[in-house]
Amino acid sequence: MRGFLIGRWQPFHKGHFSIIEEISKEVDELIIGIGSAQKSHTLNDPFTAGERIIMITKTLKKYNFPYYVIPINDIEFNAIWVSYVEALTPPFDVVYSGNPLVRELFMEKGYTVKKPKLYNRSEYSGREIRRRMLEGERWEHLVPEEVVEVIKEIDGVNRIRRLMESDYY
């Protein structure tokens, strides 16, 4: 059985990893969709699709679990979005998502849809991790060490801080 999980992964954190660990007990293979793949260099979506792919693949490479990471751009047309996802991915049997709209769209198309258990949501949240980066607080313990390495390699913390700057004097 093949599952499909989509998220923005901004950045990929230990909560995401815990969800993937749980899903790996239910499916033989997992398709990991990089949602909003076209977005980057904003406070809500600071990392590129390629950077997010590296974060995920470096983290998961040490586990013997088949997965595929596929970027998926937004199309702003909900009625055909599931068909768009199907065109970009291998076939899958079950969908995992915490997003109510995603769950509804796949259920309407007849998929089995499951809402994954969220782990320590107050800390394991992309928004919280980005806030900590902006405020100069500790954030590294909330993401896998491979993600820390990628963010350091691309100078991601300073990118987020630069994006916060105003063009007003």
Backbone as JSON Lines, residues from 0, in Angstrom:
{"i":0,"aa":"M","n":[0.84,-1.18,0.0],"ca":[0.0,0.0,0.0],"c":[0.88,1.25,0.0]}
{"i":1,"aa":"R","n":[0.49,2.23,-0.78],"ca":[1.25,3.47,-0.89],"c":[0.42,4.63,-0.33]}
{"i":2,"aa":"G","n":[1.06,5.44,0.5],"ca":[0.39,6.59,1.09],"c":[0.89,7.89,0.49]}
{"i":3,"aa":"F","n":[0.11,8.93,0.7],"ca":[0.45,10.28,0.24],"c":[0.31,11.23,1.42]}
{"i":4,"aa":"L","n":[1.35,12.01,1.67],"ca":[1.38,13.01,2.73],"c":[1.86,14.31,2.12]}
{"i":5,"aa":"I","n":[1.1,15.37,2.35],"ca":[1.51,16.66,1.8],"c":[1.66,17.67,2.93]}
{"i":6,"aa":"G","n":[2.65,18.53,2.79],"ca":[2.88,19.6,3.76],"c":[3.76,20.65,3.11]}
{"i":7,"aa":"R","n":[3.89,21.78,3.8],"ca":[4.77,22.83,3.28],"c":[6.2,22.62,3.77]}
{"i":8,"aa":"W","n":[6.37,22.0,4.93],"ca":[7.71,21.67,5.45],"c":[8.61,22.91,5.53]}
{"i":9,"aa":"Q","n":[8.14,23.95,6.22],"ca":[8.85,25.24,6.27],"c":[9.34,25.57,7.68]}
{"i":10,"aa":"P","n":[10.3,24.92,8.26],"ca":[11.11,23.83,7.74],"c":[10.57,22.46,8.19]}
{"i":11,"aa":"F","n":[11.18,21.41,7.68],"ca":[10.9,20.04,8.12],"c":[11.37,19.92,9.56]}
{"i":12,"aa":"H","n":[10.48,19.51,10.47],"ca":[10.84,19.46,11.9],"c":[10.54,18.09,12.5]}
{"i":13,"aa":"K","n":[10.84,17.95,13.78],"ca":[10.69,16.65,14.46],"c":[9.24,16.2,14.54]}
{"i":14,"aa":"G","n":[8.3,17.12,14.56],"ca":[6.89,16.73,14.5],"c":[6.56,16.07,13.18]}
{"i":15,"aa":"H","n":[7.07,16.63,12.08],"ca":[6.89,16.02,10.77],"c":[7.5,14.63,10.74]}
{"i":16,"aa":"F","n":[8.71,14.54,11.28],"ca":[9.4,13.24,11.29],"c":[8.59,12.21,12.07]}
{"i":17,"aa":"S","n":[8.02,12.6,13.21],"ca":[7.21,11.67,14.01],"c":[6.0,11.18,13.23]}
{"i":18,"aa":"I","n":[5.37,12.08,12.48],"ca":[4.22,11.7,11.65],"c":[4.65,10.67,10.6]}
{"i":19,"aa":"I","n":[5.78,10.92,9.95],"ca":[6.27,9.99,8.93],"c":[6.61,8.64,9.56]}
{"i":20,"aa":"E","n":[7.2,8.65,10.74],"ca":[7.48,7.39,11.44],"c":[6.21,6.58,11.67]}
{"i":21,"aa":"E","n":[5.15,7.24,12.11],"ca":[3.88,6.55,12.35],"c":[3.28,6.03,11.05]}
{"i":22,"aa":"I","n":[3.28,6.86,10.02],"ca":[2.72,6.44,8.73],"c":[3.5,5.25,8.17]}
{"i":23,"aa":"S","n":[4.82,5.22,8.38],"ca":[5.65,4.14,7.83],"c":[5.25,2.77,8.39]}
{"i":24,"aa":"K","n":[4.53,2.74,9.51],"ca":[4.04,1.47,10.07],"c":[2.78,0.99,9.37]}
{"i":25,"aa":"E","n":[2.14,1.89,8.61],"ca":[0.87,1.56,7.96],"c":[0.99,1.31,6.46]}
{"i":26,"aa":"V","n":[2.01,1.89,5.82],"ca":[2.13,1.78,4.36],"c":[3.48,1.19,3.98]}
{"i":27,"aa":"D","n":[3.56,0.68,2.76],"ca":[4.81,0.11,2.25],"c":[5.71,1.18,1.64]}
{"i":28,"aa":"E","n":[5.08,2.22,1.09],"ca":[5.8,3.33,0.47],"c":[5.05,4.61,0.78]}
{"i":29,"aa":"L","n":[5.8,5.73,0.77],"ca":[5.17,7.01,1.07],"c":[5.59,8.06,0.05]}
{"i":30,"aa":"I","n":[4.6,8.74,-0.49],"ca":[4.86,9.9,-1.35],"c":[4.75,11.12,-0.45]}
{"i":31,"aa":"I","n":[5.79,11.92,-0.43],"ca":[5.81,13.14,0.38],"c":[5.71,14.32,-0.58]}
{"i":32,"aa":"G","n":[4.57,14.98,-0.54],"ca":[4.35,16.13,-1.41],"c":[4.87,17.4,-0.76]}
{"i":33,"aa":"I","n":[5.64,18.17,-1.53],"ca":[6.1,19.48,-1.09],"c":[5.05,20.48,-1.55]}
{"i":34,"aa":"G","n":[4.12,20.83,-0.66],"ca":[3.05,21.74,-1.01],"c":[3.55,23.17,-1.17]}
{"i":35,"aa":"S","n":[2.83,23.93,-1.96],"ca":[3.21,25.33,-2.25],"c":[4.67,25.4,-2.7]}
{"i":36,"aa":"A","n":[5.04,24.47,-3.57],"ca":[6.43,24.34,-4.0],"c":[6.97,25.59,-4.67]}
{"i":37,"aa":"Q","n":[6.08,26.37,-5.27],"ca":[6.54,27.57,-5.97],"c":[6.88,28.7,-5.02]}
{"i":38,"aa":"K","n":[6.5,28.59,-3.77],"ca":[6.71,29.69,-2.82],"c":[8.06,29.57,-2.12]}
{"i":39,"aa":"S","n":[8.71,30.71,-1.96],"ca":[9.96,30.78,-1.21],"c":[10.25,32.25,-0.92]}
{"i":40,"aa":"H","n":[11.22,32.47,-0.07],"ca":[11.71,33.81,0.22],"c":[10.63,34.75,0.76]}
{"i":41,"aa":"T","n":[9.71,34.2,1.55],"ca":[8.75,34.99,2.3],"c":[8.84,34.54,3.75]}
{"i":42,"aa":"L","n":[8.26,35.32,4.66],"ca":[8.32,34.95,6.07],"c":[7.57,33.65,6.36]}
{"i":43,"aa":"N","n":[6.48,33.39,5.66],"ca":[5.73,32.15,5.85],"c":[6.33,30.98,5.09]}
{"i":44,"aa":"D","n":[6.99,31.25,4.01],"ca":[7.56,30.21,3.15],"c":[8.98,30.61,2.76]}
{"i":45,"aa":"P","n":[9.91,30.56,3.7],"ca":[11.25,31.08,3.41],"c":[12.13,30.15,2.57]}
{"i":46,"aa":"F","n":[11.83,28.85,2.55],"ca":[12.72,27.9,1.91],"c":[12.17,27.46,0.55]}
{"i":47,"aa":"T","n":[13.08,27.24,-0.4],"ca":[12.68,26.81,-1.74],"c":[12.26,25.34,-1.71]}
{"i":48,"aa":"A","n":[11.59,24.9,-2.76],"ca":[11.21,23.49,-2.87],"c":[12.47,22.61,-2.82]}
{"i":49,"aa":"G","n":[13.51,23.03,-3.53],"ca":[14.74,22.25,-3.53],"c":[15.37,22.13,-2.15]}
{"i":50,"aa":"E","n":[15.34,23.22,-1.4],"ca":[15.9,23.19,-0.03],"c":[15.06,22.28,0.86]}
{"i":51,"aa":"R","n":[13.75,22.3,0.69],"ca":[12.89,21.43,1.49],"c":[13.1,19.96,1.11]}
{"i":52,"aa":"I","n":[13.31,19.7,-0.18],"ca":[13.6,18.33,-0.61],"c":[14.87,17.84,0.06]}
{"i":53,"aa":"I","n":[15.9,18.66,0.07],"ca":[17.16,18.27,0.71],"c":[16.96,18.03,2.2]}
{"i":54,"aa":"M","n":[16.2,18.9,2.88],"ca":[15.94,18.7,4.31],"c":[15.32,17.32,4.56]}
{"i":55,"aa":"I","n":[14.34,16.97,3.76],"ca":[13.63,15.7,3.96],"c":[14.5,14.52,3.58]}
{"i":56,"aa":"T","n":[15.13,14.56,2.41],"ca":[15.89,13.4,1.96],"c":[17.12,13.15,2.83]}
{"i":57,"aa":"K","n":[17.79,14.19,3.28],"ca":[18.94,13.99,4.17],"c":[18.49,13.39,5.5]}
{"i":58,"aa":"T","n":[17.34,13.81,5.99],"ca":[16.83,13.27,7.26],"c":[16.43,11.81,7.11]}
{"i":59,"aa":"L","n":[15.76,11.47,6.02],"ca":[15.19,10.13,5.88],"c":[16.14,9.11,5.27]}
{"i":60,"aa":"K","n":[17.29,9.55,4.75],"ca":[18.15,8.6,4.03],"c":[18.69,7.48,4.91]}
{"i":61,"aa":"K","n":[18.76,7.68,6.21],"ca":[19.3,6.64,7.09],"c":[18.26,5.59,7.49]}
{"i":62,"aa":"Y","n":[17.02,5.75,7.03],"ca":[15.95,4.82,7.36],"c":[15.64,3.96,6.15]}
{"i":63,"aa":"N","n":[15.41,2.7,6.38],"ca":[15.12,1.76,5.3],"c":[13.62,1.78,5.02]}
{"i":64,"aa":"F","n":[13.19,2.86,4.38],"ca":[11.77,3.04,4.1],"c":[11.63,3.72,2.75]}
{"i":65,"aa":"P","n":[10.93,3.1,1.81],"ca":[10.8,3.71,0.48],"c":[9.89,4.94,0.5]}
{"i":66,"aa":"Y","n":[10.4,6.03,-0.04],"ca":[9.62,7.26,-0.12],"c":[10.02,8.02,-1.38]}
{"i":67,"aa":"Y","n":[9.13,8.9,-1.8],"ca":[9.36,9.75,-2.96],"c":[8.98,11.17,-2.55]}
{"i":68,"aa":"V","n":[9.82,12.12,-2.86],"ca":[9.53,13.52,-2.53],"c":[9.22,14.24,-3.84]}
{"i":69,"aa":"I","n":[8.03,14.83,-3.91],"ca":[7.57,15.44,-5.15],"c":[7.06,16.85,-4.89]}
{"i":70,"aa":"P","n":[7.64,17.85,-5.56],"ca":[7.14,19.22,-5.42],"c":[5.78,19.38,-6.1]}
{"i":71,"aa":"I","n":[4.88,20.08,-5.41],"ca":[3.54,20.31,-5.95],"c":[3.21,21.8,-5.8]}
{"i":72,"aa":"N","n":[3.11,22.48,-6.92],"ca":[2.75,23.89,-6.92],"c":[1.28,24.06,-6.59]}
{"i":73,"aa":"D","n":[0.93,25.22,-6.04],"ca":[-0.48,25.57,-5.86],"c":[-1.07,25.89,-7.22]}
{"i":74,"aa":"I","n":[-2.34,25.51,-7.41],"ca":[-2.99,25.87,-8.68],"c":[-4.22,26.75,-8.46]}
{"i":75,"aa":"E","n":[-4.63,26.98,-7.21],"ca":[-5.74,27.89,-6.92],"c":[-7.02,27.51,-7.66]}
{"i":76,"aa":"F","n":[-7.25,26.19,-7.78],"ca":[-8.47,25.7,-8.42],"c":[-8.82,24.39,-7.74]}
{"i":77,"aa":"N","n":[-9.51,24.51,-6.61],"ca":[-9.73,23.35,-5.74],"c":[-10.47,22.21,-6.43]}
{"i":78,"aa":"A","n":[-11.38,22.5,-7.34],"ca":[-12.18,21.46,-7.98],"c":[-11.34,20.47,-8.79]}
{"i":79,"aa":"I","n":[-10.17,20.89,-9.26],"ca":[-9.33,19.98,-10.05],"c":[-8.0,19.67,-9.36]}
{"i":80,"aa":"W","n":[-7.82,20.14,-8.14],"ca":[-6.52,19.99,-7.47],"c":[-6.13,18.53,-7.27]}
{"i":81,"aa":"V","n":[-7.07,17.67,-6.87],"ca":[-6.74,16.25,-6.66],"c":[-6.26,15.63,-7.97]}
{"i":82,"aa":"S","n":[-6.93,15.94,-9.08],"ca":[-6.49,15.41,-10.38],"c":[-5.09,15.9,-10.72]}
{"i":83,"aa":"Y","n":[-4.81,17.14,-10.39],"ca":[-3.47,17.71,-10.61],"c":[-2.43,16.94,-9.8]}
{"i":84,"aa":"V","n":[-2.72,16.67,-8.53],"ca":[-1.79,15.89,-7.68],"c":[-1.6,14.5,-8.26]}
{"i":85,"aa":"E","n":[-2.69,13.87,-8.68],"ca":[-2.6,12.52,-9.26],"c":[-1.72,12.5,-10.51]}
{"i":86,"aa":"A","n":[-1.74,13.58,-11.28],"ca":[-0.92,13.65,-12.49],"c":[0.56,13.77,-12.18]}
{"i":87,"aa":"L","n":[0.89,14.29,-11.0],"ca":[2.3,14.51,-10.63],"c":[2.92,13.37,-9.84]}
{"i":88,"aa":"T","n":[2.1,12.48,-9.31],"ca":[2.6,11.47,-8.37],"c":[2.33,10.06,-8.86]}
{"i":89,"aa":"P","n":[3.07,9.09,-8.29],"ca":[2.67,7.7,-8.5],"c":[1.29,7.47,-7.87]}
{"i":90,"aa":"P","n":[0.59,6.42,-8.26],"ca":[-0.71,6.13,-7.65],"c":[-0.55,5.89,-6.14]}
{"i":91,"aa":"F","n":[-1.57,6.25,-5.37],"ca":[-1.54,6.03,-3.92],"c":[-2.93,5.6,-3.46]}
{"i":92,"aa":"D","n":[-2.95,4.99,-2.28],"ca":[-4.18,4.39,-1.76],"c":[-4.8,5.18,-0.62]}
{"i":93,"aa":"V","n":[-3.97,5.84,0.15],"ca":[-4.44,6.54,1.35],"c":[-3.75,7.89,1.45]}
{"i":94,"aa":"V","n":[-4.49,8.88,1.92],"ca":[-3.98,10.25,2.04],"c":[-3.91,10.61,3.51]}
{"i":95,"aa":"Y","n":[-2.81,11.25,3.9],"ca":[-2.63,11.73,5.26],"c":[-2.49,13.25,5.21]}
{"i":96,"aa":"S","n":[-3.33,13.93,5.98],"ca":[-3.23,15.39,6.02],"c":[-3.92,15.93,7.25]}
{"i":97,"aa":"G","n":[-3.34,16.97,7.82],"ca":[-3.96,17.69,8.91],"c":[-4.8,18.85,8.4]}
{"i":98,"aa":"N","n":[-4.72,19.14,7.12],"ca":[-5.42,20.28,6.53],"c":[-6.86,19.88,6.17]}
{"i":99,"aa":"P","n":[-7.86,20.55,6.76],"ca":[-9.25,20.18,6.48],"c":[-9.64,20.27,5.0]}
{"i":100,"aa":"L","n":[-9.15,21.27,4.29],"ca":[-9.48,21.38,2.86],"c":[-8.89,20.22,2.08]}
{"i":101,"aa":"V","n":[-7.65,19.88,2.33],"ca":[-7.01,18.75,1.64],"c":[-7.79,17.46,1.92]}
{"i":102,"aa":"R","n":[-8.14,17.24,3.18],"ca":[-8.9,16.03,3.53],"c":[-10.23,16.0,2.78]}
{"i":103,"aa":"E","n":[-10.94,17.12,2.76],"ca":[-12.24,17.18,2.09],"c":[-12.11,16.9,0.59]}
{"i":104,"aa":"L","n":[-11.14,17.51,-0.06],"ca":[-10.98,17.33,-1.51],"c":[-10.69,15.87,-1.86]}
{"i":105,"aa":"F","n":[-9.82,15.22,-1.08],"ca":[-9.51,13.81,-1.37],"c":[-10.67,12.89,-1.0]}
{"i":106,"aa":"M","n":[-11.39,13.18,0.08],"ca":[-12.56,12.36,0.43],"c":[-13.62,12.43,-0.66]}
{"i":107,"aa":"E","n":[-13.84,13.63,-1.2],"ca":[-14.82,13.78,-2.28],"c":[-14.46,12.96,-3.51]}
{"i":108,"aa":"K","n":[-13.16,12.69,-3.7],"ca":[-12.71,11.88,-4.84],"c":[-12.64,10.4,-4.48]}
{"i":109,"aa":"G","n":[-13.08,10.03,-3.27],"ca":[-13.18,8.61,-2.91],"c":[-11.97,8.02,-2.22]}
{"i":110,"aa":"Y","n":[-11.0,8.83,-1.86],"ca":[-9.82,8.32,-1.18],"c":[-10.09,8.06,0.29]}
{"i":111,"aa":"T","n":[-9.38,7.09,0.84],"ca":[-9.31,6.93,2.29],"c":[-8.4,8.04,2.79]}
{"i":112,"aa":"V","n":[-8.87,8.8,3.75],"ca":[-8.12,9.95,4.25],"c":[-7.98,9.81,5.76]}
{"i":113,"aa":"K","n":[-6.77,10.02,6.24],"ca":[-6.5,9.94,7.67],"c":[-5.84,11.22,8.15]}
{"i":114,"aa":"K","n":[-6.23,11.65,9.33],"ca":[-5.62,12.82,9.95],"c":[-4.53,12.32,10.89]}
{"i":115,"aa":"P","n":[-3.26,12.64,10.58],"ca":[-2.18,12.15,11.45],"c":[-2.2,12.83,12.81]}
{"i":116,"aa":"K","n":[-1.71,12.12,13.81],"ca":[-1.58,12.69,15.15],"c":[-0.48,13.74,15.12]}
{"i":117,"aa":"L","n":[-0.77,14.91,15.67],"ca":[0.23,15.98,15.73],"c":[1.02,15.85,17.03]}
{"i":118,"aa":"Y","n":[2.3,16.12,16.96],"ca":[3.2,15.94,18.1],"c":[3.67,17.29,18.62]}
{"i":119,"aa":"N","n":[3.42,17.55,19.9],"ca":[3.92,18.74,20.58],"c":[3.78,19.97,19.68]}
{"i":120,"aa":"R","n":[2.56,20.22,19.26],"ca":[2.27,21.26,18.26],"c":[2.72,22.66,18.69]}
{"i":121,"aa":"S","n":[2.8,22.91,20.0],"ca":[3.2,24.25,20.44],"c":[4.65,24.55,20.08]}
{"i":122,"aa":"E","n":[5.48,23.52,20.03],"ca":[6.88,23.73,19.65],"c":[7.19,23.23,18.25]}
{"i":123,"aa":"Y","n":[6.61,22.07,17.89],"ca":[6.87,21.5,16.57],"c":[5.92,22.13,15.56]}
{"i":124,"aa":"S","n":[6.22,23.34,15.22],"ca":[5.42,24.12,14.28],"c":[6.39,24.97,13.48]}
{"i":125,"aa":"G","n":[6.22,24.96,12.17],"ca":[7.08,25.79,11.34],"c":[7.02,27.25,11.74]}
{"i":126,"aa":"R","n":[5.83,27.72,12.06],"ca":[5.65,29.13,12.47],"c":[6.46,29.42,13.74]}
{"i":127,"aa":"E","n":[6.4,28.51,14.71],"ca":[7.15,28.7,15.96],"c":[8.65,28.64,15.72]}
{"i":128,"aa":"I","n":[9.09,27.73,14.9],"ca":[10.52,27.62,14.61],"c":[11.01,28.87,13.89]}
{"i":129,"aa":"R","n":[10.27,29.36,12.92],"ca":[10.67,30.59,12.23],"c":[10.66,31.78,13.17]}
{"i":130,"aa":"R","n":[9.69,31.83,14.08],"ca":[9.65,32.91,15.07],"c":[10.9,32.88,15.94]}
{"i":131,"aa":"R","n":[11.29,31.7,16.37],"ca":[12.49,31.56,17.19],"c":[13.74,32.01,16.41]}
{"i":132,"aa":"M","n":[13.79,31.68,15.16],"ca":[14.93,32.12,14.33],"c":[14.99,33.64,14.28]}
{"i":133,"aa":"L","n":[13.84,34.26,14.06],"ca":[13.78,35.72,14.0],"c":[14.18,36.37,15.32]}
{"i":134,"aa":"E","n":[13.77,35.77,16.43],"ca":[14.0,36.35,17.75],"c":[15.36,35.97,18.34]}
{"i":135,"aa":"G","n":[16.13,35.16,17.63],"ca":[17.43,34.74,18.13],"c":[17.34,33.71,19.24]}
{"i":136,"aa":"E","n":[16.22,33.0,19.33],"ca":[16.04,31.97,20.35],"c":[16.51,30.61,19.82]}
{"i":137,"aa":"R","n":[16.67,29.65,20.73],"ca":[17.06,28.29,20.34],"c":[15.95,27.66,19.5]}
{"i":138,"aa":"W","n":[16.32,27.08,18.39],"ca":[15.37,26.39,17.52],"c":[15.93,25.04,17.03]}
{"i":139,"aa":"E","n":[17.23,24.89,17.11],"ca":[17.89,23.72,16.52],"c":[17.39,22.4,17.09]}
{"i":140,"aa":"H","n":[16.98,22.38,18.36],"ca":[16.53,21.14,18.98],"c":[15.15,20.7,18.48]}
{"i":141,"aa":"L","n":[14.48,21.54,17.71],"ca":[13.14,21.23,17.21],"c":[13.14,20.59,15.83]}
{"i":142,"aa":"V","n":[14.31,20.54,15.2],"ca":[14.43,19.96,13.86],"c":[15.51,18.89,13.87]}
{"i":143,"aa":"P","n":[15.45,17.92,12.96],"ca":[16.53,16.94,12.86],"c":[17.86,17.63,12.56]}
{"i":144,"aa":"E","n":[18.94,17.02,12.99],"ca":[20.27,17.64,12.8],"c":[20.58,17.89,11.33]}
{"i":145,"aa":"E","n":[20.07,17.05,10.44],"ca":[20.29,17.24,9.01],"c":[19.64,18.54,8.53]}
{"i":146,"aa":"V","n":[18.52,18.89,9.11],"ca":[17.83,20.13,8.75],"c":[18.63,21.33,9.25]}
{"i":147,"aa":"V","n":[19.17,21.21,10.45],"ca":[20.04,22.28,10.97],"c":[21.18,22.52,9.99]}
{"i":148,"aa":"E","n":[21.79,21.44,9.51],"ca":[22.92,21.55,8.58],"c":[22.5,22.26,7.29]}
{"i":149,"aa":"V","n":[21.34,21.9,6.75],"ca":[20.86,22.53,5.51],"c":[20.61,24.01,5.74]}
{"i":150,"aa":"I","n":[19.94,24.35,6.84],"ca":[19.63,25.75,7.11],"c":[20.91,26.56,7.3]}
{"i":151,"aa":"K","n":[21.91,25.97,7.95],"ca":[23.19,26.67,8.09],"c":[23.88,26.82,6.73]}
{"i":152,"aa":"E","n":[23.83,25.76,5.92],"ca":[24.48,25.79,4.61],"c":[23.92,26.91,3.73]}
{"i":153,"aa":"I","n":[22.61,27.14,3.81],"ca":[21.99,28.16,2.95],"c":[21.84,29.5,3.66]}
{"i":154,"aa":"D","n":[22.36,29.59,4.88],"ca":[22.24,30.81,5.7],"c":[20.77,31.19,5.87]}
{"i":155,"aa":"G","n":[19.96,30.17,6.16],"ca":[18.51,30.33,6.24],"c":[18.04,31.27,7.33]}
{"i":156,"aa":"V","n":[18.7,31.26,8.49],"ca":[18.27,32.14,9.58],"c":[18.44,33.6,9.16]}
{"i":157,"aa":"N","n":[19.58,33.91,8.58],"ca":[19.79,35.29,8.13],"c":[18.86,35.65,6.98]}
{"i":158,"aa":"R","n":[18.51,34.69,6.13],"ca":[17.55,34.96,5.06],"c":[16.23,35.41,5.68]}
{"i":159,"aa":"I","n":[15.75,34.66,6.68],"ca":[14.49,35.01,7.33],"c":[14.58,36.39,7.97]}
{"i":160,"aa":"R","n":[15.7,36.68,8.61],"ca":[15.87,37.99,9.24],"c":[15.89,39.11,8.2]}
{"i":161,"aa":"R","n":[16.54,38.86,7.07],"ca":[16.57,39.87,6.01],"c":[15.16,40.09,5.44]}
{"i":162,"aa":"L","n":[14.38,39.02,5.34],"ca":[13.03,39.14,4.82],"c":[12.13,39.95,5.74]}
{"i":163,"aa":"M","n":[12.49,40.0,7.01],"ca":[11.72,40.76,7.99],"c":[11.97,42.26,7.89]}
{"i":164,"aa":"E","n":[13.1,42.61,7.28],"ca":[13.44,44.04,7.19],"c":[12.39,44.8,6.41]}
{"i":165,"aa":"S","n":[12.19,46.01,6.79],"ca":[11.21,46.86,6.11],"c":[11.94,47.74,5.1]}
{"i":166,"aa":"D","n":[11.24,48.11,4.07],"ca":[11.83,49.05,3.12],"c":[11.47,50.5,3.49]}
{"i":167,"aa":"Y","n":[10.86,50.66,4.67],"ca":[10.57,52.01,5.18],"c":[11.72,52.46,6.07]}
{"i":168,"aa":"Y","n":[12.02,53.72,6.05],"ca":[13.15,54.24,6.83],"c":[12.67,54.76,8.13]}
